[in-house]
Amino acid sequence: MADRILSVTAYTTFDLVDAIAEGHGWTEEAVGVLNVKTPRGEDAPDEVLLQLELDNTELEHLPAHAETVTLSAEQARELAGELERYADSVDGEE
């Protein structure tokens, strides 16, 4: 990804995922970076950050940008549970 906003390192959760950007009347596919982290420099962080950045060189409708969702610990656990439930469904375990 050229013009990257998120720092992608060996610690990035997923550095290449297939993603879709959708808007009114358009849909574009691109690879992206999906990362989960806590804010830096805090001894006891009180939030979890979920970040997504799509490769803007593959997109016509969006400028270079990254999205960040701030989750409480409880929300992060709820999301993790939902991801597990849907993963089980994909694996045929539900």
Secondary structure, 3 states (H helix, E strand, C coil): CCCCCCCCCCCCCEEEEEEEEEECCEEEEEEEEEEEECCCCCCCCCCEEEEEEECHHHCCCCCCCCEEEEECHHHHHHHHHHHHHHHHHHCCCC
